[in-house]
Amino acid sequence: MFINYFLLFSLFLSSGTELELAGDFVEAGCAYYEDNDITGEARILRGFLEEALYSGSNTHAFDLILQLEYFPIESSCFDFWYARLSWSCGLSEFACMALDSIQGSRWLENRAKGLAAQFRGDGNSAAEYFRLSIDLAASARQRFYSALDLSFALVQTGRYEEAEDIAVFLAGNFPGEGLPLISLAMSLHEQNRFGEAMSILQSLYGGDQYTSIVKYYAATLLENLE
């Protein structure tokens, strides 16, 4: 019976949605564009932006923010993205002040405060804000980003096994997402499980299912951790 319902539900999915659920984000973005699905297209671009901001791909991040300005997105999101970009560009004090002053949804505000705390080196406070933002999330995608933030913050605080558990869960439930595997590799490396960490990074760098941004991030970590 469950399978029948699932098959019936799948009939109503757009091609973009099917590709997105399968983790093929580039093709999903193209499908959303062809279907003039603005919401879906923006969601894909926001995912690419998260990867760019996490990896420090500043030029790519700036270009994605400019593209997103053509979509009907609340201004607080742009304040959030530009604050994170300023951190990547070395403006640490300004970035933290900007993140602390974000005014938007409670989910975004707590996520922003968590990142500000993390940037200041206070991983414990960051983790608490991220846990709260998970509770306040209005969608699975928002919960994903908050849990991802939490995983990275736990690595910073030395709670590697907790970070590993979250990263494994996210990687298993969100196909095609490379950032959880980045966090997992970091947590494994800090536990002196060097072989496992390097294997994950190598699979990211060589995997066709991951974006060029994630591949760049994995390659940088491979070079730095060796």
PLY file of the C-alpha trace (Angstrom):
ply
format ascii 1.0
element vertex 226
property float x
property float y
property float z
element edge 225
property int vertex1
property int vertex2
end_header
0.00 0.00 0.00
2.80 2.43 0.93
4.53 1.76 -2.39
1.31 2.47 -4.27
0.93 5.80 -2.50
4.55 6.65 -3.20
4.18 5.86 -6.89
0.99 7.92 -7.05
2.74 10.83 -5.35
5.71 10.62 -7.72
3.38 11.14 -10.69
2.73 14.68 -9.51
6.40 15.59 -9.09
7.93 17.91 -11.66
11.08 16.78 -13.44
13.02 19.41 -11.47
11.72 18.11 -8.16
12.60 14.53 -9.04
16.14 15.56 -10.01
16.52 17.64 -6.85
15.39 14.80 -4.60
17.87 12.53 -6.35
20.67 15.00 -5.65
21.27 16.08 -9.27
21.17 19.79 -8.51
22.64 21.13 -11.75
20.09 19.31 -13.90
17.35 20.20 -11.41
18.21 23.89 -11.76
18.04 23.62 -15.55
14.67 21.87 -15.35
13.27 24.50 -12.98
14.48 27.23 -15.35
12.81 25.59 -18.34
9.57 25.19 -16.35
9.79 28.80 -15.11
9.66 27.44 -11.55
11.12 30.45 -9.73
10.90 28.88 -6.27
12.74 25.75 -7.32
15.38 27.65 -9.23
16.05 29.95 -6.27
16.33 26.96 -3.93
19.00 25.38 -6.15
20.96 28.63 -6.40
20.80 29.06 -2.62
22.27 25.58 -2.24
25.15 26.47 -4.54
25.64 29.69 -2.56
25.88 27.77 0.72
28.62 25.60 -0.80
30.48 28.66 -2.07
30.31 30.45 1.28
31.41 27.38 3.22
34.32 26.70 0.87
35.50 30.32 0.72
34.84 30.58 -3.03
34.26 34.32 -2.72
33.98 35.28 -6.38
31.51 32.49 -7.03
29.53 33.40 -3.90
29.30 37.05 -4.93
28.10 36.07 -8.41
25.41 33.79 -6.94
24.19 36.53 -4.59
23.84 38.87 -7.57
21.85 36.22 -9.43
19.56 35.72 -6.43
18.77 39.44 -6.35
16.47 38.83 -9.32
14.29 36.54 -7.23
11.61 37.58 -4.70
13.66 36.87 -1.58
13.43 38.78 1.72
16.16 41.39 2.22
17.34 39.81 5.50
18.66 36.82 3.51
20.90 39.14 1.49
22.13 40.82 4.69
22.95 37.33 5.97
24.80 36.28 2.82
26.78 39.49 2.48
27.80 39.26 6.15
29.12 35.74 5.60
30.88 36.82 2.43
32.59 39.66 4.31
33.92 37.08 6.78
35.44 35.09 3.94
37.01 38.30 2.65
38.76 38.90 6.00
36.39 41.47 7.50
35.84 39.40 10.62
34.71 42.11 13.06
32.25 43.62 10.58
30.92 40.16 9.68
30.17 39.24 13.29
28.47 42.57 14.00
26.39 42.25 10.83
25.34 38.68 11.67
24.35 39.68 15.20
22.11 42.44 13.82
20.23 40.28 11.29
16.48 40.81 11.55
14.32 38.24 9.80
12.67 34.98 10.69
13.60 33.53 14.07
15.25 30.64 12.24
17.51 32.99 10.29
18.25 35.21 13.29
19.41 32.26 15.41
21.42 30.79 12.59
23.11 34.16 12.07
23.91 34.53 15.77
25.29 30.99 15.76
27.64 31.78 12.90
28.74 35.00 14.62
29.57 33.02 17.77
31.40 30.40 15.72
33.43 33.05 13.89
34.41 34.49 17.25
35.65 31.05 18.35
32.79 30.36 20.75
31.72 26.99 19.39
29.62 26.08 22.43
27.38 29.13 22.10
27.23 28.57 18.35
26.00 25.01 18.88
23.20 26.21 21.14
22.02 28.76 18.59
22.13 26.14 15.84
20.12 23.67 17.93
17.50 26.37 18.46
17.44 27.20 14.77
16.77 23.52 14.01
13.70 23.68 16.24
12.56 26.89 14.53
13.08 25.66 10.98
10.04 25.84 8.72
11.24 23.29 6.16
13.49 20.27 5.74
15.97 22.42 3.81
16.23 24.90 6.68
16.73 22.05 9.16
19.44 20.67 6.88
21.43 23.91 6.93
21.08 24.36 10.69
22.14 20.76 11.34
25.06 21.22 8.97
26.12 24.34 10.87
25.82 22.39 14.10
28.03 19.61 12.78
30.80 22.04 11.88
30.45 23.84 15.23
30.80 20.53 17.10
34.03 19.84 15.23
35.27 23.23 16.43
34.43 22.39 20.06
36.08 18.96 19.92
32.83 16.98 20.09
33.87 14.91 17.10
31.64 11.88 17.60
28.51 14.06 17.80
29.62 15.93 14.68
30.22 12.62 12.93
26.74 11.31 13.80
25.05 14.42 12.41
27.18 14.42 9.25
26.47 10.74 8.60
22.72 11.32 9.04
22.71 14.31 6.67
24.82 12.55 4.05
22.50 9.55 4.15
19.29 11.54 3.89
20.25 14.29 1.43
21.69 12.69 -1.73
24.17 14.73 -3.73
25.05 17.07 -0.84
28.80 17.27 -0.40
29.07 19.56 2.62
27.99 16.90 5.17
30.79 14.69 3.87
33.23 17.58 4.28
32.20 17.87 7.93
32.44 14.10 8.32
35.97 14.07 6.91
36.98 16.83 9.32
35.57 15.01 12.34
37.26 11.75 11.31
40.58 13.50 10.78
40.40 15.02 14.26
39.79 11.52 15.65
43.04 10.40 13.98
41.10 8.31 11.46
43.20 9.75 8.68
42.61 7.03 6.09
38.84 7.32 6.32
38.98 11.11 6.13
41.24 11.12 3.08
39.10 8.49 1.36
35.99 10.65 1.76
37.73 13.75 0.43
39.12 11.83 -2.53
35.66 10.47 -3.34
34.27 14.01 -3.22
37.00 15.33 -5.48
36.52 12.53 -8.00
32.75 12.09 -7.77
30.72 13.19 -10.78
27.63 13.76 -8.62
29.18 16.66 -6.70
29.45 20.27 -7.79
32.68 21.95 -8.82
32.51 24.03 -5.64
32.52 20.95 -3.40
35.31 19.41 -5.46
37.38 22.57 -4.95
36.67 22.48 -1.21
37.68 18.80 -1.00
40.87 19.40 -2.99
41.84 22.28 -0.70
41.29 20.17 2.41
43.24 17.26 0.91
46.19 19.57 0.40
45.93 21.12 3.87
45.38 17.88 5.82
48.11 15.81 4.20
0 1
1 2
2 3
3 4
4 5
5 6
6 7
7 8
8 9
9 10
10 11
11 12
12 13
13 14
14 15
15 16
16 17
17 18
18 19
19 20
20 21
21 22
22 23
23 24
24 25
25 26
26 27
27 28
28 29
29 30
30 31
31 32
32 33
33 34
34 35
35 36
36 37
37 38
38 39
39 40
40 41
41 42
42 43
43 44
44 45
45 46
46 47
47 48
48 49
49 50
50 51
51 52
52 53
53 54
54 55
55 56
56 57
57 58
58 59
59 60
60 61
61 62
62 63
63 64
64 65
65 66
66 67
67 68
68 69
69 70
70 71
71 72
72 73
73 74
74 75
75 76
76 77
77 78
78 79
79 80
80 81
81 82
82 83
83 84
84 85
85 86
86 87
87 88
88 89
89 90
90 91
91 92
92 93
93 94
94 95
95 96
96 97
97 98
98 99
99 100
100 101
101 102
102 103
103 104
104 105
105 106
106 107
107 108
108 109
109 110
110 111
111 112
112 113
113 114
114 115
115 116
116 117
117 118
118 119
119 120
120 121
121 122
122 123
123 124
124 125
125 126
126 127
127 128
128 129
129 130
130 131
131 132
132 133
133 134
134 135
135 136
136 137
137 138
138 139
139 140
140 141
141 142
142 143
143 144
144 145
145 146
146 147
147 148
148 149
149 150
150 151
151 152
152 153
153 154
154 155
155 156
156 157
157 158
158 159
159 160
160 161
161 162
162 163
163 164
164 165
165 166
166 167
167 168
168 169
169 170
170 171
171 172
172 173
173 174
174 175
175 176
176 177
177 178
178 179
179 180
180 181
181 182
182 183
183 184
184 185
185 186
186 187
187 188
188 189
189 190
190 191
191 192
192 193
193 194
194 195
195 196
196 197
197 198
198 199
199 200
200 201
201 202
202 203
203 204
204 205
205 206
206 207
207 208
208 209
209 210
210 211
211 212
212 213
213 214
214 215
215 216
216 217
217 218
218 219
219 220
220 221
221 222
222 223
223 224
224 225
